Amino acid sequence: MDGTVEIQGLRALRLKLRRAEEAVASNPTLMGQIGAYLMFAIKTRTGEGEDAQGRDFRPYTDRYAEYRAKAGLPTSWVDLFFTGSMMSSMTFKASSKSVRLFFMNTEDKEGVKNPAKAYYNQMDRDFFSISADEVEVIEKMVKEWVDRHLVRG
């Protein structure tokens, strides 16, 4: 034995790996799935009153809590919901190589722009971020996507 190793099927393996790479590196479908997942995760977590690190949001200020109470809205937990305008304006745009979550440039019935509301809410409460658990889910989504394309290849 001369220490030489022969790999059979190397060409087919390279082809499968190239297909898997292309499936991930330039796939708007996968990016769209990631965007939809993140949007759902952020909205769910925010509705439960938790930031991206799983901590409860800090309470509303006394002045704002009083304003909410007068409108008949709860003040005992913070969910960043008043009219639903800001959260309903959250959307995403997927391309072949990326996904971008953002707030559409719409406004609520009082004329306040939703991206501005999101910006100021984000300054006080880290809701528009990706948690470590959400990163793990995305990594799993990508791995499963690659696995499917390796099997098909």
Secondary structure, 3 states (H helix, E strand, C coil): CCCCCCCCCHHHHHHHHHHHHHHHHCCHHHHHHHHHHHHHHHHHHHHCCECCCCCECCCCCHHHHHHHHHCCCCCCCCCCCCCCHHHHCEEEEECCCCEEEEECCCECCCCCEHHHHHHHHHHHCCCCCCCHHHHHHHHHHHHHHHHHHHHHC
